[in-house]
Amino acid sequence: MEFGAHVSAAGGIDTAIDRIAAIGGDCVQVFTQSPRMWRPTNHSREAIEAFRAKRAEHGIGGVVCHALYLCNLAAPDRTIHKKSIAALQATVDAGNAIGADGVIFHVGSHLGAGLRPALTRTCKALAQILERCDGDTWLLIENSAGTGGTIGRSLEELQTLLDRLDGHPRLGVCLDSCHLYASGYEVTDPGKVDELVQEVDSRIGLDRLRALHINDSATPLGSNRDRHADLLKGEMGESLGAFLAHPRLQHLSAYLETPGPDRQGVTAGDIQTLRELHARWV
């Protein structure tokens, strides 16, 4: 298993490699543009080449891009829907350019307009976006947490999306431990994790599970609230190791998205805590 984190790419996309190497990570997640602005960043050829060269130099394995938070492929508002498609297409293009393994995104919410039409909108959008995947880059649906028509909170809903897209060969999933816990999946109990992994395999296929987000939760099991906590400092604590160390997940890259000290992001100490938690449970 590789251990890494989401880091900033401020100053050029290649600086993400500098940052993850500085804190001892094996893999890295980045935004390819501001997560709160629709306008995509125009990455220079030099920055893209530097990213690839630094990745090789530092031996960074997994690389994933996270789509901006504004995206809502299920949005009933046509303007937001179109902007979301364009933003994800731009992220996929950037991911292709840097040789990313995947582009991770949240489906969004139907905002009370109904699940059935929202699934139709979402799948039509995904079909367009998947056309942009090239090289080794996959499009990865992240399981969600929340209320208000949020889509993707259950493995059943993730399966529905995959089935409607006929099991597209570049469409996979990323599982977030905090989101699973908030949505009622007990990922702190080894027996329950066995059941979860079996359900993932039967509904989705473990070959489509391409990345893990390892985050503790600031809210209780089944809260439907997405609030990340630093490792060992949330509701799951030491028992999050049951999920992290499951034998059938050990080929994956594990990315921290935790606040870090003073909410300034993941540190070398956080990466070490992740490694030590994994070692204790393995």
N, C-alpha and C positions, 0 to 999 in steps of 0.2 A: 504494500500500500504506500502511495505517495502522500505526503503531508504538506499543505500549503495554505494559502489565504487569498482573500480579495485585497488587492492593494491599489493605490492611486496610480494613475498614468499621467499625472500633471507634469507638464514639461516635455511631453512626447511619449508615444506609446512604448518606446523602448525602455523608458525609465522604470516601467513596471518590473522588468527583469532585474534591474539594479536593486529595487526595493525588496523583492522577494528573496533574492540572493543574500541581501544584507541581514535578513532575519532568519536565514537558514531553511527556507522552504524548498520543497522538491517540485512544486506545481504552483500555478498562479491563475487567478481570476481577475479580469479587468473590465471596466467600462471602456468602450471605444469612443464614447462621447459623454457629455454631461448627462447624468441620469435624470436631470430635471428640466432639460431643454430639448425641444424637438429637433433643432438644427444639428445635423451630423458634423463631426470633426473631419476635416480633410487631412488625412495623414500623409505626410510627405514620403516619397519613395525612400529617401535616406533613413527616415525613422523606422519604416517597415523593414528595411534591410538590416538596420542596427538591431531591431527586435529579434530577428531570426538569428543573427550572429551571436548576440549575447545569450540567447536561449541555449545555443549549442555550447558556447564557452562555459556557462555555468551548470550545464547538465540539467536544465529544467525540463521535466517530463511533461505532465499535463498542462495544457493551456486552454482556458475557456473564457468566453466573453459573456458578460451579463447585459441583457437588453435594458434600456432605460425604463424606469418605473412608470412613466406616463402611458406606456403601451396598454391598450385594452382591445384585443381582437374581438371580444364579444360585445363591444359598445354598440348600442342602438343608434347613437349619434353618428351620422355618416362622415362628418368631418374628422372626428376622433378616430373612427374606424380606419379611414384612409391614411391618416397620419401615422397610426400604429403600424400599418402594413409597410409604409415607406421607411419608418424608423427601423423596423426589424430587418427589412431588406438591406438597409445601409449597414447594420450591425453584422449581418451575414457576410456582406462584401468585405468589411474590415477583417472579420474572422478568417475568411478565405485568404486574404492578403498576408496575414501574419502566421498562417498555418495553424490556426486554432483547431482543437479537437471538437469543440462544440460551442453553440450559442444558446445560452440558457435564458428562458423567458417565462413570465407568468401569463396565463391566458387572459385573466381579467375578470370582469363581472358583467352580468347582463343588466344590472342596475334595476331589477324588478320587471324587465320587459319579457321575461320568460326564458326558460332553459332551452327549449326546443329550437326556436328561431336563433338563439345565441349560438348554439352548436353549429347550425348551418352557416352563419356568418363566419364563425371561427374557422371552420374547416375549409371554406372557400379561400379565406385569407392565407391559411397555412399552405394550401396547394400552391399559391402564387409565390410565397416566401421560399418554399422548399426548392423551387426551380433555381434559386440562386446558390444553393449549396454546391460546393466544388471541393475537389481534393479530398481531405480527410475530415472536413467540417460537417458536423451533424447539427440538427436543430433539436434542442432538448427542452421538453416541457417540465417545468418545476412544479411539484405539488404545492398547493397553496394552503393558507389558513385564513380564516376570516368569515365574515357574514355578508349580508347584503347582495346575494346573488353571485358570490365568488365561485368561479369554476375551477375544478381541479383539486378539490379538497380530499377526494377519495380515489383509491386505485380504480374503482369502477368507472369514474368519470374520465380518468386518464386512458383507460382501455377503450372507452367509447370513442374518444378522439382518434386513437390509433386505428381502430377498426374502420371508422368512417373515411380514413385516408388510406385504406387498403394496406396497412402495414408498410408504409413508405420506407424504403431502405435507409433513409437518412434521418428518420424521425425517432427520437428516443426520449428518455426521461432523466431528470436529476431529482434525487430525493433529499429533502431537507429534514433533519431530525427534529428541529423545533416545530416546523409546520406539521409534521406527522403527529407529534405529541399534542399540539394544540388542537388538532383535528380528531383526537381520540385514540390514536394508535399508541399503545403502550410499548415504547421502544426501550424501556429500561429493564424489562424482564426477558431473560434469554429464551424462555419458551414462547413468549409472545412474538419476539423477534424472529424466531424460527417460522412461526405462522405467517408473519408479514412477508418474509423473504419467499416463502412458498407461494403466497398469493401474488406477489410481484411476478414470479416465474410463470405462474399459470395464466394470469391475466395479460401480462405485458411481455414477458420473456426477459430473463436476466441479461441476455445479450443486448437488450435495448437500454439497460440501466448503465449510463456512461459516466456518472459523476455523483459525488455525495457532498452535501453541505452539512457540516458538523457544527451545530449551534445548540447551546443549552437554551432553556426557555425560562423567561421571567414570569410566565403565567402557568397555572395548573393544567393538568391533563384534561383535554376536551374543552378548553376555554374559548376556542375559536379566535384567539388573539395572537397575532404575530409579533412577539416581543423577544428578540434575541438577548441572551445573557452570556457572559463570559463562561468558559468551561469551569466546572466545579462550583459555580456561584449561582446557579439557577435551580429550578425545580428538579431537574434530572440528576445533577451532580455526578458523583462517581459512577452511578448506574448507567449513564450514557455509554459507557464502555461496552455494554451488551450489544448495542447496535454497531458501534465502531469496529468491534473485533469479530463480528460474525464471519465464520469461515468462508461463506460464499460471496463476501463483499471485498475480499482482500486484494483483488486485482484492480481496484478502483483508486482514483485520486480523491482525497478528502480535503475540502476547502473550508477554512474558518471564515465566517462573516460576523464575528463577534465585535462588540464595541471597543474592547481594549481599555487599558488604563486611561482614565480621564476622557474616555470616548474618543481617543485619537487614533484608533485602529489597532490592528493586530501587531503584536511585538514578537521578538525572538523568544521571550518567555512564554508567550501563548503557544507558539509552535512547539516548544519543548514540553509544555503541559499536555498538548495533544499527543505527542509521541509517547510520553510516559503513561498516559491513560490507556492508550492502545497496548502498550507493552504489558501493563498489569493484567489486562483482560485476555490477551492472547496467551 
